[in-house]
Amino acid sequence: MIWFVPAAAFVFLASGLALAYVIGGSAMLAFVAQEKTRYLAIMPQKVFSQISVFSLLAMPLFILAGEVMNRGGVTKALIDLSMALVGRLRGGLGHVNIMTSVFFAGISGSAVADAAALSNTLVPAMRERGYSAAYAGAITAASSIIGPIVPPSIILIFYGALMQTSVAALFVAGILPGLVLAMALFIINGWYAWREDHPRVAKGEAPPIGPAIWKALPAMSLPIIIVGGIVFGWMTPTEAAAVAVVSATAVAWFYEGLNRADFWQALSRTAVLTGSIFMILCAVAAFGHLAALERIPQALAALVERMGLGPVGYLLVMNVLFIIAGMVLDVTVALALLVPLLAPVALANGADPVHLGIVICFNLSIGLVSPPLGGCLLIVSTVTGVRYWDLARKIIPFVLAEIVVLGLLVAVPEISLALPRMMGLWH
């Protein structure tokens, strides 16, 4: 009768219910159908234990810091800095797009926020200089997933809370994979620039490097404060998140881009996002309780042993499952549903928790730019007016490059683990 859960979920999804209600409602019906309602008495404790995790306090604060920075006039300063650094290369505005996403990633921690911000600014600029609308949108979406990989990443905090893994180690572990991803995107953009003869930025259009760095310095101070404070032991991730909010507000005031209405919108948006995430966590607690009663993790472990997959084989199968899930589910939902079921088996087979977290979060982020849903593709299509399937076709080379980087991260764990070990944050 356990298969009643996905059947009920399909019916609820078809009715248009929010995912939190789909997960929680189908789990409740499964308890009733299997005559396990007596176990519901402990459900409040299960729900509160799921959300009563200290590291989760950092999540709403980092969301608020990102919202304040996105509304605070930071975009232009970061674009000018990127223009000064890489704008004169062939396909310059494409490189600027990727470089700006790298800078934005250290501020917002959200792929969707980065995609929305840059779609409003860089996509029109690229179209004016001869880039196709589909290409400008595709590179914006593809580079936006750098955001969830490098600190401060919302989904890394989420994974750390689910698996009781050091958020500080996860933050530092994401730095090198994020830079490797950026390099892969630079290569693909350079290939497109050569093939389609994309223009360089004219000499007079690129600002001088010195003034551009000086103007962007306040914005760039935020990731330095966050990562530096955590690495040197001055702050926990939660304390760093609180400092980030204060710093973000000060930086927004410096750029004179944040008024009272903008700040209120940032607070409202943070409340909505945080509430939706915690609703998902509560619903997943019900599902996890049911899975524990049905001994699903143990059944998976036994299946892996019977199939003789081994650590590498299981990791490959798990990555395929996560890529498929990322194409159709929200990242936080996929994390909350699949990580408690699949990750413990990988850890039992010898996987490192930090390395596994980076691989899973990177994997699910690729789903944000992959059809049929692709959250970032939808955002870019909505903001720019480019047809969704035109974007989907144009982004294929970028997605293939991201899958190659994912394979590299799976094959070479040291890319993720070298920095945390060097800084004493992981064994």
C-alpha positions as CSV (number, residue, x, y, z in Angstrom):
1,M,0.0,0.0,0.0
2,I,3.0,2.3,0.2
3,W,2.5,3.1,-3.5
4,F,-0.7,4.8,-2.5
5,V,1.4,7.8,-1.7
6,P,2.6,8.7,-5.2
7,A,-0.9,7.9,-6.6
8,A,-2.5,10.3,-4.1
9,A,0.2,12.9,-4.8
10,F,-0.5,12.7,-8.5
11,V,-4.2,13.4,-7.9
12,F,-3.4,16.3,-5.6
13,L,-1.0,17.7,-8.1
14,A,-3.6,17.5,-10.9
15,S,-5.9,19.5,-8.7
16,G,-3.4,22.4,-8.5
17,L,-2.6,22.2,-4.8
18,A,0.7,23.6,-3.5
19,L,3.5,21.1,-3.1
20,A,3.5,21.3,0.7
21,Y,-0.1,20.3,0.8
22,V,0.5,17.6,-1.9
23,I,3.2,15.9,0.2
24,G,1.6,16.3,3.6
25,G,-1.9,15.4,2.4
26,S,-0.9,12.3,0.5
27,A,1.2,11.1,3.5
28,M,-1.8,11.5,5.9
29,L,-4.0,9.5,3.5
30,A,-1.4,6.8,3.4
31,F,-1.4,6.6,7.2
32,V,-5.2,6.1,7.1
33,A,-5.1,3.6,4.2
34,Q,-2.5,1.4,5.9
35,E,-4.3,1.6,9.3
36,K,-1.4,3.3,10.9
37,T,-3.3,6.3,12.4
38,R,-2.1,5.4,15.9
39,Y,1.4,6.6,14.9
40,L,0.0,10.1,14.1
41,A,0.0,10.9,17.8
42,I,3.8,11.5,17.6
43,M,3.5,13.6,14.5
44,P,3.7,17.1,16.3
45,Q,7.0,16.0,17.8
46,K,8.3,14.8,14.4
47,V,7.3,18.1,12.8
48,F,8.9,20.3,15.4
49,S,12.1,18.2,15.5
50,Q,12.3,18.7,11.7
51,I,12.3,22.5,11.9
52,S,13.9,22.9,15.3
53,V,17.4,23.0,13.9
54,F,19.8,25.9,14.8
55,S,21.4,26.2,11.4
56,L,18.0,26.9,9.8
57,L,18.0,30.3,11.6
58,A,20.6,31.4,9.1
59,M,18.3,30.8,6.1
60,P,15.7,33.6,6.5
61,L,18.5,36.1,7.3
62,F,20.5,35.2,4.2
63,I,17.3,35.4,2.1
64,L,16.7,38.9,3.6
65,A,20.3,40.0,2.9
66,G,20.0,38.9,-0.7
67,E,16.6,40.6,-1.1
68,V,18.0,43.9,0.3
69,M,21.1,43.8,-2.0
70,N,19.1,42.9,-5.1
71,R,16.9,46.0,-4.4
72,G,19.7,48.3,-3.3
73,G,21.3,49.4,-6.6
74,V,24.1,46.8,-6.5
75,T,23.5,45.4,-9.9
76,K,25.0,48.3,-11.9
77,A,28.2,48.4,-9.8
78,L,28.8,44.6,-10.3
79,I,28.1,44.8,-14.0
80,D,30.5,47.7,-14.4
81,L,33.2,45.7,-12.6
82,S,32.6,42.7,-14.8
83,M,32.7,45.0,-17.9
84,A,36.0,46.4,-16.8
85,L,37.5,42.9,-16.2
86,V,36.3,40.8,-19.2
87,G,34.2,43.1,-21.4
88,R,37.0,43.6,-24.0
89,L,37.2,39.9,-24.8
90,R,35.5,38.4,-27.8
91,G,31.8,37.8,-26.8
92,G,32.5,40.3,-24.0
93,L,28.9,40.8,-22.8
94,G,28.4,37.1,-22.5
95,H,31.5,36.9,-20.3
96,V,30.2,39.9,-18.4
97,N,27.0,38.0,-17.8
98,I,28.8,35.0,-16.3
99,M,31.2,37.2,-14.3
100,T,28.3,39.2,-12.8
101,S,26.6,36.0,-11.8
102,V,29.7,34.9,-10.0
103,F,29.7,38.2,-8.0
104,F,25.9,38.0,-7.5
105,A,26.3,34.5,-6.2
106,G,28.3,35.7,-3.2
107,I,25.4,38.0,-2.3
108,S,22.0,36.4,-2.9
109,G,22.6,32.7,-2.8
110,S,19.6,32.2,-5.0
111,A,19.6,31.2,-8.7
112,V,16.1,32.5,-9.3
113,A,16.9,36.0,-7.8
114,D,20.1,36.2,-9.9
115,A,18.2,35.2,-13.1
116,A,15.5,37.8,-12.5
117,A,17.9,40.6,-11.7
118,L,20.2,40.1,-14.7
119,S,17.3,39.4,-17.1
120,N,16.2,43.0,-16.5
121,T,19.6,44.5,-17.2
122,L,22.0,42.4,-19.2
123,V,19.6,40.7,-21.6
124,P,18.4,44.0,-23.1
125,A,22.0,45.3,-23.3
126,M,23.1,42.1,-25.1
127,R,20.2,42.3,-27.6
128,E,21.1,45.9,-28.4
129,R,24.6,44.8,-29.4
130,G,23.6,42.1,-31.8
131,Y,23.2,39.0,-29.6
132,S,20.0,36.9,-30.3
133,A,17.4,37.2,-27.6
134,A,17.4,33.4,-27.1
135,Y,21.2,33.3,-26.5
136,A,21.1,36.3,-24.1
137,G,18.4,34.7,-22.1
138,A,20.0,31.2,-22.2
139,I,23.4,32.4,-20.9
140,T,21.7,34.4,-18.2
141,A,19.8,31.3,-17.0
142,A,22.8,29.0,-17.3
143,S,25.1,31.2,-15.3
144,S,22.4,31.9,-12.6
145,I,22.9,28.4,-11.0
146,I,26.3,29.5,-9.8
147,G,24.3,31.2,-7.0
148,P,23.2,28.1,-5.1
149,I,26.8,26.6,-5.2
150,V,29.0,29.3,-3.7
151,P,28.4,30.8,-0.3
152,P,26.0,32.0,1.1
153,S,23.8,29.3,-0.5
154,I,20.3,28.8,0.8
155,I,20.1,25.2,-0.4
156,L,23.4,24.3,1.2
157,I,22.0,25.6,4.5
158,F,18.9,23.4,3.9
159,Y,21.0,20.3,3.2
160,G,23.2,21.0,6.2
161,A,20.1,21.1,8.4
162,L,18.6,17.9,6.9
163,M,21.8,15.9,7.2
164,Q,23.3,17.5,10.4
165,T,26.4,18.5,8.4
166,S,28.6,21.6,9.0
167,V,27.2,24.5,7.1
168,A,30.6,26.3,7.4
169,A,32.3,23.3,5.7
170,L,29.6,23.2,3.0
171,F,30.0,26.9,2.3
172,V,33.7,26.7,1.8
173,A,33.4,23.5,-0.1
174,G,31.2,25.2,-2.7
175,I,33.8,27.9,-3.7
176,L,36.0,25.8,-6.0
177,P,33.1,24.0,-7.7
178,G,31.4,27.3,-8.4
179,L,34.6,28.7,-10.0
180,V,35.0,25.5,-12.1
181,L,31.4,25.9,-13.3
182,A,32.1,29.5,-14.2
183,M,35.2,28.5,-16.2
184,A,33.2,25.9,-18.1
185,L,30.5,28.5,-19.0
186,F,33.3,30.9,-20.1
187,I,34.6,28.2,-22.5
188,I,31.1,27.6,-24.0
189,N,30.5,31.3,-24.4
190,G,33.9,31.7,-26.0
191,W,33.0,28.9,-28.5
192,Y,29.7,30.6,-29.3
193,A,31.5,34.0,-29.7
194,W,33.9,32.4,-32.2
195,R,31.2,30.5,-34.1
196,E,28.7,33.4,-34.3
197,D,31.2,36.3,-34.3
198,H,29.8,37.9,-31.2
199,P,31.1,41.5,-30.7
200,R,33.6,42.8,-28.1
201,V,32.7,45.7,-25.9
202,A,34.0,49.0,-27.4
203,K,36.9,50.5,-25.7
204,G,35.0,53.6,-24.6
205,E,32.2,51.5,-23.1
206,A,34.2,49.5,-20.6
207,P,34.8,51.6,-17.5
208,P,38.4,51.9,-16.1
209,I,39.3,49.0,-13.8
210,G,40.4,51.1,-10.8
211,P,37.2,53.2,-10.4
212,A,35.0,50.1,-11.2
213,I,36.7,48.1,-8.4
214,W,36.4,51.1,-6.0
215,K,32.7,51.5,-6.7
216,A,32.0,47.7,-6.4
217,L,34.1,47.3,-3.2
218,P,31.1,47.8,-0.8
219,A,29.1,45.2,-2.6
220,M,32.0,42.7,-2.8
221,S,32.7,43.2,1.0
222,L,29.6,41.1,1.8
223,P,30.8,37.6,0.7
224,I,34.2,38.5,2.2
225,I,32.6,39.2,5.6
226,I,30.5,36.1,5.5
227,V,33.1,33.6,4.4
228,G,36.0,35.2,6.3
229,G,34.0,35.4,9.5
230,I,33.0,31.7,9.3
231,V,36.5,30.4,8.2
232,F,38.4,32.3,10.9
233,G,35.9,31.2,13.6
234,W,34.7,34.8,14.4
235,M,31.1,33.9,13.6
236,T,28.8,30.9,13.2
237,P,26.8,30.8,9.9
238,T,23.8,32.1,11.8
239,E,25.7,35.0,13.3
240,A,27.3,35.7,9.8
241,A,23.7,35.8,8.4
242,A,22.7,38.5,10.9
243,V,25.9,40.5,10.1
244,A,25.1,40.0,6.4
245,V,21.7,41.7,6.8
246,V,23.2,44.7,8.6
247,S,26.0,44.9,6.0
248,A,23.6,44.6,3.1
249,T,21.4,47.4,4.5
250,A,24.5,49.6,4.9
251,V,25.7,48.8,1.3
252,A,22.2,49.5,-0.1
253,W,22.3,52.9,1.7
254,F,25.7,53.6,0.3
255,Y,24.4,53.1,-3.3
256,E,21.2,55.1,-2.4
257,G,19.1,52.5,-4.1
258,L,16.9,51.3,-1.2
259,N,13.9,53.2,0.1
260,R,11.4,52.3,2.8
261,A,9.0,50.7,0.3
262,D,11.9,48.5,-1.1
263,F,12.9,47.4,2.4
264,W,9.3,46.5,3.2
265,Q,9.1,44.5,0.0
266,A,12.3,42.7,0.9
267,L,10.9,41.8,4.3
268,S,7.6,40.6,2.8
269,R,9.4,38.5,0.2
270,T,11.6,37.0,2.9
271,A,8.6,36.1,5.0
272,V,6.8,34.4,2.1
273,L,9.9,32.4,1.0
274,T,10.7,31.4,4.6
275,G,7.1,30.4,5.3
276,S,6.9,28.3,2.1
277,I,10.2,26.5,3.0
278,F,9.1,25.7,6.5
279,M,5.7,24.5,5.3
280,I,7.6,22.0,3.0
281,L,9.7,20.9,5.9
282,C,6.6,20.2,8.0
283,A,5.0,18.2,5.2
284,V,8.2,16.3,4.6
285,A,8.3,15.4,8.3
286,A,5.1,13.5,7.8
287,F,6.4,11.7,4.8
288,G,9.7,10.9,6.5
289,H,7.8,9.4,9.5
290,L,5.8,7.2,7.1
291,A,9.0,6.2,5.3
292,A,10.7,5.3,8.6
293,L,7.7,3.1,9.6
294,E,7.8,1.3,6.2
295,R,11.6,1.0,6.5
296,I,12.1,2.4,3.1
297,P,15.8,3.5,3.7
298,Q,16.6,0.0,4.8
299,A,14.9,-1.5,1.8
300,L,16.9,0.8,-0.5
301,A,20.1,-0.3,1.2
302,A,19.3,-3.9,0.8
303,L,18.4,-3.4,-2.9
304,V,21.7,-1.6,-3.5
305,E,23.5,-4.6,-1.8
306,R,21.7,-7.1,-3.9
307,M,22.4,-5.3,-7.1
308,G,26.1,-5.1,-6.2
309,L,26.3,-1.4,-7.2
310,G,29.1,-0.4,-4.9
311,P,29.8,3.2,-3.8
312,V,30.5,4.6,-7.2
313,G,27.7,2.8,-8.9
314,Y,25.2,3.9,-6.3
315,L,26.4,7.5,-6.6
316,L,25.9,7.5,-10.3
317,V,22.4,6.0,-10.0
318,M,21.5,8.5,-7.4
319,N,22.7,11.4,-9.6
320,V,20.5,10.2,-12.4
321,L,17.5,10.1,-10.0
322,F,18.3,13.7,-8.7
323,I,18.7,15.1,-12.3
324,I,15.2,13.7,-13.2
325,A,13.8,15.0,-9.9
326,G,15.4,18.4,-10.5
327,M,13.6,18.7,-13.9
328,V,10.1,18.4,-12.4
329,L,10.4,19.4,-8.7
330,D,11.4,22.6,-6.8
331,V,15.0,22.3,-5.5
332,T,13.9,22.5,-1.8
333,V,11.1,20.0,-2.3
334,A,13.5,17.5,-4.1
335,L,16.1,18.0,-1.3
336,A,13.5,17.5,1.5
337,L,12.0,14.4,-0.2
338,L,14.9,12.5,-1.6
339,V,17.9,13.4,0.6
340,P,16.6,11.7,3.8
341,L,15.8,8.5,1.7
342,L,18.9,8.3,-0.6
343,A,21.7,10.1,1.2
344,P,22.0,7.7,4.2
345,V,22.7,4.8,1.8
346,A,25.4,6.7,0.1
347,L,27.0,7.6,3.5
348,A,26.8,4.0,4.5
349,N,28.7,3.2,1.3
350,G,31.6,5.5,2.3
351,A,30.5,8.8,0.7
352,D,31.7,12.0,2.5
353,P,28.8,14.1,3.8
354,V,30.2,17.4,2.6
355,H,31.2,16.1,-0.9
356,L,27.8,14.5,-1.2
357,G,26.0,17.7,-0.3
358,I,27.9,19.7,-3.0
359,V,27.2,17.0,-5.6
360,I,23.5,16.8,-4.7
361,C,23.0,20.6,-4.6
362,F,24.9,21.1,-7.9
363,N,22.9,18.3,-9.5
364,L,19.5,19.8,-8.5
365,S,20.6,23.3,-9.5
366,I,21.1,21.9,-13.1
367,G,17.4,21.1,-13.0
368,L,16.6,24.8,-12.7
369,V,17.8,25.3,-16.3
370,S,16.5,22.0,-17.7
371,P,13.1,21.4,-19.3
372,P,10.2,20.6,-18.8
373,L,9.9,23.0,-15.9
374,G,13.3,24.7,-15.3
375,G,12.5,27.4,-12.8
376,C,15.2,29.8,-14.0
377,L,14.2,29.3,-17.7
378,L,10.6,30.2,-16.7
379,I,11.8,33.3,-14.9
380,V,14.0,34.5,-17.8
381,S,11.3,33.7,-20.3
382,T,8.7,35.7,-18.3
383,V,11.0,38.7,-17.8
384,T,12.5,38.9,-21.3
385,G,9.5,37.8,-23.3
386,V,11.6,35.1,-25.1
387,R,9.7,31.9,-25.9
388,Y,10.4,29.2,-23.4
389,W,11.3,26.5,-25.9
390,D,13.6,28.8,-27.8
391,L,15.5,29.3,-24.5
392,A,15.5,25.6,-23.8
393,R,17.1,24.8,-27.2
394,K,19.7,27.5,-26.9
395,I,20.7,26.4,-23.4
396,I,21.5,22.8,-24.3
397,P,25.3,23.3,-24.8
398,F,25.5,25.1,-21.4
399,V,23.5,22.3,-19.7
400,L,25.8,19.7,-21.2
401,A,28.9,21.6,-19.9
402,E,27.3,21.7,-16.4
403,I,26.7,17.9,-16.5
404,V,30.4,17.4,-17.4
405,V,31.3,19.6,-14.4
406,L,29.0,17.5,-12.2
407,G,30.8,14.3,-13.4
408,L,34.1,15.9,-12.6
409,L,32.9,16.7,-9.1
410,V,31.7,13.1,-8.6
411,A,35.0,11.7,-9.9
412,V,37.3,14.1,-8.0
413,P,36.0,14.7,-4.4
414,E,39.0,16.8,-3.6
415,I,37.6,19.7,-5.7
416,S,35.0,20.0,-3.0
417,L,37.0,18.9,0.0
418,A,40.4,20.5,-0.5
419,L,39.5,24.0,0.9
420,P,37.4,22.8,3.9
421,R,40.3,20.5,4.9
422,M,42.9,23.2,4.3
423,M,41.0,25.6,6.6
424,G,40.4,23.0,9.3
425,L,36.6,23.0,8.8
426,W,36.4,19.3,7.9
427,H,38.4,16.2,8.6
